[in-house]
Amino acid sequence: MKTLLFINNRLFLYKFLIYSILLLIIYQKYVFAQQDTNILINVEKAIELALDNSDIIKSSQENVKTGQAIKQANISKFLPNVYLTHNREELYNSSYINNNNYYRIDKINLFKGGSLHYEQNIFNSLSDIYNLKSAQANLDSLKARFKNDKASLIANTINVYQNVIYSRLKLDLSNNQNFLLKKNLHNIEIKWKYGLANTTDLEEAKAQLSMSEAEIATSEEEKNNSEELFKQIVGINPPNNMKKIILTKEFSNFDEINQIEKITLKKNKTLIHLQKLYEKSVNDVKAQFGNLGPKVDLYAVANRKNDVIAQNIYGGTRIGIKVNIPIFHGGIEYANIKLTKSQRESIKFQLNNERKKILSKIRYYFWSINTSKIKINAYKADIVARNSQNKALKSEYEAGIKTMIDVIKGEVDLFNSKIRLLQEENIFIELVVGFHYLIGDLEEIKKISNN
């Protein structure tokens, strides 16, 4: 009996420990999840986290390091080549002694010595010079690409931050509207029961409530998608206390567009990247042509040799110039010239096409931003007017002048106006962020902050 009791106590203890560990794990996960959602971060902090979390940024940084290494390798071609050599020769004589039936091997040291070599490229058909210029242009293009990737990530982070705020506000508006429509339906059902409301009012209230439920489902989907995208870019769950973004950039008049186009062509990181790639391709072509010319090298050799047999030590120094004039390489140099020319023209077309696209986009952003500002002011005025209208509709309904359908329609129209304002404010932020990304104004993007 005591043995069974002891076994049962041990089983209970094991179960208790297992359940305790499981509860502790669940609790820790819950706490960490709450920490993610309760942490206070603004746009600047979100950008910082996104930059640390981005594999694209890390890859772009490594590409810059690769470009620096390529440049350094091309610089080294202009430096002298110095090295040591050591020579040792030995002679082994073998003979067969018949009387003793064995081989005899004698080692004879002939000589040993060493040399110090110095080689310096004087003229390499200009190919090394153009290869160095090409490496520098390649490095500049990679740096521009890194800055463009960084600016793109900053712009995407601001947009996804704002989209989370927008989707949450839209869901709150939808829930509030749903609450009011349920309240109206309840009141109409009571009045309809006692003959104080007609069937048309009742069915209209039900129809509007059904539309409201669909709007809530859509808003929840948008909220879930935006929060998931935020987590993917920033690396943490979006916090609960995010606030609307206020933009400080003003666009005073329409005459600025010509100046903005000039700034865009000069500062846009994508264009700078392609311009440097084109510069690299031009130098690549020149370097291939340079390979067809002569090459001149200076060399100097200082050596010392010990002749063991003659018992002499001697040495000397040789200085000379080596000239290499290529005559025929099987056509590979001409093939490389055609290849680099084709690459150069391809990048040139890409640059021209990208320039046209960016100028078209910058005009679109410029005019759309000004249009969006007008819409925002109009929607704000519309909301003020509809609030006053709904108050009047409720008073007229109580006086028997208006029907409940009129009241419900007024509330639905007010809700739609609030949604339009919310959407336009979100569009305005996306337009301004896209505008500053295109003109290459990274610092201006960073000035966008919470209020």
Residue pairs with C-beta under 8 A, 6 or more apart in sequence:
33 237
36 236
36 237
36 239
37 237
37 238
37 239
37 240
38 239
38 240
38 241
39 236
39 239
40 239
40 241
41 49
41 236
41 239
42 449
42 450
43 157
43 158
43 161
43 245
43 448
43 449
43 450
44 446
44 449
46 157
46 161
46 230
46 234
47 153
47 154
47 157
47 158
47 446
49 234
49 235
49 236
50 153
50 154
50 156
50 157
50 233
50 234
50 235
51 57
51 150
51 153
51 154
52 235
53 233
53 234
53 235
54 153
54 233
56 149
56 153
57 146
57 149
57 150
57 153
60 142
60 145
60 146
60 149
60 150
61 146
63 142
63 145
63 146
64 139
64 142
64 143
64 146
66 142
67 135
67 138
67 139
67 141
67 142
67 143
68 139
70 135
70 138
70 139
71 132
71 135
71 136
71 138
71 139
73 135
74 128
74 131
74 132
74 134
74 135
75 132
77 121
77 124
77 128
77 131
77 132
78 121
78 128
78 132
80 118
80 119
80 120
81 117
81 118
81 119
81 120
82 116
82 117
82 118
82 119
83 117
84 114
84 115
84 116
84 117
85 114
85 115
85 117
86 112
86 113
86 114
87 111
87 112
87 113
87 114
87 115
87 305
88 111
88 112
88 113
89 109
89 110
89 111
89 112
90 107
90 108
90 109
90 110
91 107
91 108
91 109
91 110
92 105
92 106
92 107
92 108
93 105
93 106
93 108
94 103
94 104
94 105
94 106
95 103
95 104
95 106
96 102
96 103
96 104
97 103
97 104
108 309
109 308
110 307
110 308
110 309
111 305
111 306
111 307
111 308
111 309
112 305
112 306
112 308
113 303
113 304
113 305
113 306
113 315
114 303
114 304
115 301
115 302
115 303
115 304
116 301
116 302
116 303
117 299
117 300
117 301
118 299
118 300
118 301
119 297
119 298
119 299
119 300
120 297
120 298
120 299
121 128
121 295
121 296
121 297
121 298
122 296
122 297
122 298
122 321
123 294
123 295
123 296
124 290
124 295
124 296
125 290
125 291
125 292
125 293
125 294
125 295
126 286
126 287
126 290
126 293
127 287
127 288
127 290
127 291
127 293
128 290
129 290
130 283
130 284
130 286
130 287
130 290
131 283
131 287
133 279
133 283
134 280
134 283
134 284
134 287
137 276
137 277
137 279
137 280
137 283
138 276
138 277
138 280
140 272
140 276
140 279
141 272
141 273
141 274
141 275
141 276
141 277
141 280
144 269
144 272
144 273
144 276
145 269
145 273
147 269
147 442
148 269
148 270
148 272
148 273
150 442
151 269
151 437
151 440
151 442
151 445
152 437
153 233
154 437
154 442
154 445
154 446
155 433
155 434
155 436
155 437
155 445
156 233
157 233
157 234
158 245
158 429
158 433
158 445
158 448
159 429
159 430
159 433
160 226
160 229
160 230
160 233
160 234
161 230
161 238
161 242
161 245
162 245
162 426
162 429
162 430
163 226
163 229
163 230
163 426
164 223
164 226
164 227
164 230
164 238
164 242
165 242
165 243
165 244
165 245
166 226
166 422
166 423
166 425
166 426
167 219
167 222
167 223
167 225
167 226
167 227
168 223
168 242
169 244
169 422
170 219
170 222
170 223
170 419
170 422
171 216
171 219
171 220
171 222
171 223
173 219
173 415
173 418
173 419
173 422
174 212
174 215
174 216
174 219
175 216
177 212
177 215
177 411
177 412
177 415
178 209
178 212
178 213
178 215
178 216
180 411
181 205
181 208
181 209
181 212
181 408
181 411
182 209
184 205
184 404
184 407
184 408
184 411
185 202
185 205
185 206
185 209
187 404
188 197
188 201
188 202
188 205
188 404
189 202
191 197
191 404
192 198
192 199
192 201
192 202
197 404
200 405
201 403
201 404
201 405
204 404
204 405
204 408
205 404
205 408
208 408
208 412
226 238
227 237
227 238
230 237
230 238
231 237
231 238
243 450
243 451
244 425
244 450
244 451
245 429
245 448
245 449
245 450
245 451
246 449
246 450
246 451
247 428
247 429
247 432
247 448
248 447
248 448
249 432
249 436
249 444
251 366
251 369
251 370
251 373
254 370
256 366
257 363
257 366
260 362
260 366
260 439
261 359
261 362
261 363
263 439
263 440
264 271
264 358
264 359
264 362
264 438
264 439
264 440
265 271
265 355
265 358
265 359
266 440
267 439
267 440
267 441
268 358
268 438
268 439
268 440
269 440
270 354
270 358
271 351
271 354
271 355
271 358
272 440
274 347
274 350
274 351
274 354
275 351
277 347
277 351
278 344
278 347
278 348
278 351
281 340
281 343
281 344
281 347
281 348
282 344
284 340
284 343
284 344
285 337
285 340
285 341
285 344
287 340
288 333
288 336
288 337
288 340
289 337
291 326
291 333
291 336
292 326
292 333
293 326
294 323
294 324
294 325
294 326
295 323
295 324
295 326
296 321
296 322
296 323
296 324
297 321
297 322
297 324
298 319
298 320
298 321
298 322
299 318
299 319
299 320
299 321
299 322
300 317
300 318
300 319
300 320
301 317
301 318
302 315
302 316
302 317
302 318
303 315
303 316
303 317
303 318
304 313
304 314
304 315
305 313
305 314
305 315
306 312
306 313
307 313
307 314
326 333
358 438
361 434
361 438
362 435
362 438
362 439
365 431
365 434
365 435
365 438
366 435
368 431
369 428
369 431
369 432
369 435
372 424
372 427
372 428
372 431
373 428
375 424
376 421
376 424
376 425
376 428
379 417
379 420
379 421
379 424
380 421
382 417
383 414
383 417
383 418
383 421
386 410
386 413
386 414
386 417
387 414
389 410
390 407
390 410
390 411
390 414
393 402
393 406
393 407
393 410
394 407
396 402
396 406
397 403
397 404
397 406
397 407
429 448
432 448
433 445
433 448
436 442
436 444
436 445
437 445
